[in-house]
Amino acid sequence: MVDRHIADSLAFAGAWTGRPRSALDVGSGVGLPGIPLAITHPDTLFTLLDRSGRRCSLALRAIRILDVRNAEVAHRDVSQLSGQWPVVLFRASLPPDVALAVARPLLEPGGCAIVALSRREAPTSLPVAPPGTSLTVVRTDPGVLDSPAWLLRMERTEPHPKDGSRP
């Protein structure tokens, strides 16, 4: 439980820089990685997004029981969102190429999306970076987790011409 869910969730924090004021956890389910990250990053507001009412109810219950005050649950599909976040997380909700495309309009300029890639083996290929972004692979060594893990970090380096935002 601790390594597979809690430590795996906390590894996401190693892929962002600074202290984000907010983060969006897409496909959070019952709250992973959002709830462990909210506990360890009390100055960041986490939005746990899931389209399943049952999973959202369980996440709300966990937040209440754990008295996590910097997390909120949003029951909707990612396609229904508007707004931008400095950090967008995808633990196991979408394939990496789809996650990057979904994340692009949700990222504020300079923000980053973090996508879980693998806990088994190093990725042999990466998706193409959407326009105005850069990609890097972040590796968590064994010892931190029970096995190595790879995360894909996409940073929004410039505004996308279709979203009208400014850097």
C-alpha positions in Angstrom: 0.0 0.0 0.0 2.7 2.5 1.0 5.0 2.0 -2.0 2.4 1.1 -4.6 0.1 4.1 -3.8 1.5 6.6 -1.4 5.1 6.8 -2.4 4.2 6.4 -6.1 1.9 9.4 -5.6 4.6 11.5 -3.9 7.0 10.8 -6.7 5.0 13.3 -8.8 6.3 16.2 -6.6 9.8 15.4 -7.8 8.9 16.4 -11.3 7.6 19.9 -10.7 9.6 22.9 -9.6 8.8 25.6 -7.0 5.6 25.7 -4.9 2.6 25.6 -7.2 -0.4 27.5 -5.9 -2.7 24.9 -7.4 -2.7 21.5 -9.2 -5.2 19.5 -11.2 -5.3 15.7 -10.7 -7.0 14.3 -13.8 -8.7 11.0 -13.3 -7.9 11.1 -9.6 -10.3 8.2 -8.8 -10.4 7.9 -5.0 -7.6 10.5 -4.6 -4.3 9.3 -6.0 -2.0 11.1 -6.3 -3.9 14.2 -5.2 -4.6 13.4 -1.5 -1.0 12.3 -0.6 0.3 15.4 -2.4 -2.2 17.7 -0.7 -1.1 16.4 2.7 2.6 17.0 1.9 2.1 20.3 0.1 -0.4 22.2 2.3 0.1 25.5 0.5 -1.1 24.0 -2.8 -4.8 23.7 -3.6 -5.4 20.3 -5.3 -8.5 19.7 -7.5 -9.2 16.0 -7.8 -11.1 15.4 -11.0 -13.0 12.3 -11.9 -16.0 11.5 -14.0 -17.2 8.7 -11.7 -19.6 9.8 -9.0 -18.8 6.8 -6.9 -15.0 7.5 -7.0 -15.7 11.2 -6.2 -17.8 10.2 -3.2 -14.9 8.0 -1.9 -12.4 10.8 -2.5 -14.6 13.3 -0.6 -14.9 10.8 2.3 -11.1 10.4 2.4 -10.6 14.1 2.4 -13.1 14.5 5.2 -11.7 11.7 7.3 -8.1 12.8 6.8 -9.1 16.5 7.4 -7.3 17.6 4.2 -8.3 21.2 3.8 -6.4 22.0 0.6 -8.2 19.5 -1.7 -11.5 19.7 -3.5 -13.3 17.1 -5.7 -14.7 17.9 -9.1 -17.2 15.4 -10.6 -17.0 15.9 -14.3 -15.1 14.9 -17.5 -11.9 16.7 -18.3 -13.4 17.9 -21.6 -15.9 20.0 -19.5 -13.1 22.0 -17.8 -12.1 25.5 -18.4 -9.3 27.4 -16.8 -5.6 26.8 -16.4 -3.4 25.4 -13.7 0.4 25.6 -13.0 0.5 21.7 -12.5 -1.7 19.0 -14.2 -1.2 15.4 -13.1 -2.1 12.1 -14.8 -1.3 9.0 -12.8 -3.2 6.3 -14.8 -6.1 8.0 -16.4 -5.1 8.4 -20.0 -2.4 7.1 -22.4 0.6 9.5 -22.4 -0.1 11.0 -25.9 -3.7 11.7 -25.1 -2.8 13.1 -21.7 -0.4 15.6 -23.2 -3.0 16.7 -25.7 -5.6 17.1 -23.0 -3.1 18.9 -20.7 -1.9 21.5 -23.2 -4.9 23.9 -23.0 -5.2 23.3 -19.2 -1.6 24.5 -18.5 -0.9 28.1 -17.7 2.3 29.5 -19.4 5.3 28.0 -17.6 3.2 25.3 -16.1 3.9 21.6 -16.3 1.9 18.4 -16.8 3.3 15.2 -15.3 2.3 11.9 -16.7 3.1 8.5 -15.2 4.9 6.3 -17.8 6.1 3.1 -16.2 7.0 1.3 -13.0 8.5 -1.7 -14.9 10.9 -0.6 -17.6 12.3 2.6 -19.1 10.2 4.0 -21.9 11.5 3.2 -25.4 9.7 5.9 -27.2 8.0 9.1 -26.2 5.0 11.0 -27.6 5.6 14.1 -29.7 5.5 17.3 -27.7 2.5 19.5 -28.5 3.3 22.9 -30.0 4.7 25.3 -27.4 5.9 22.6 -25.0 9.0 20.7 -24.1 9.2 17.1 -22.8 11.6 15.6 -20.3 11.6 12.1 -18.6 12.0 12.1 -14.9 13.3 8.9 -13.3 12.8 7.9 -9.7 15.5 5.4 -8.6 14.9 2.2 -6.8 15.3 2.8 -3.1 12.8 5.7 -3.2 10.2 3.3 -4.5 10.5 -0.5 -4.6 11.3 -0.3 -8.3 12.4 2.5 -10.7 9.6 4.7 -12.1 9.4 7.0 -15.0 7.4 10.2 -15.3 7.0 12.4 -18.4 7.1 16.1 -17.7 5.7 18.5 -20.3 6.4 22.2 -19.7 4.4 24.8 -21.5 7.1 27.0 -23.0 4.9 29.4 -25.0 1.3 30.2 -25.6 -0.6 28.1 -28.1 -1.9 30.3 -30.9 -5.4 28.8 -30.6 -5.9 29.4 -26.9 -5.3 33.2 -27.0 -3.3 33.3 -23.7 -0.1 35.3 -23.2 3.2 34.2 -21.7 
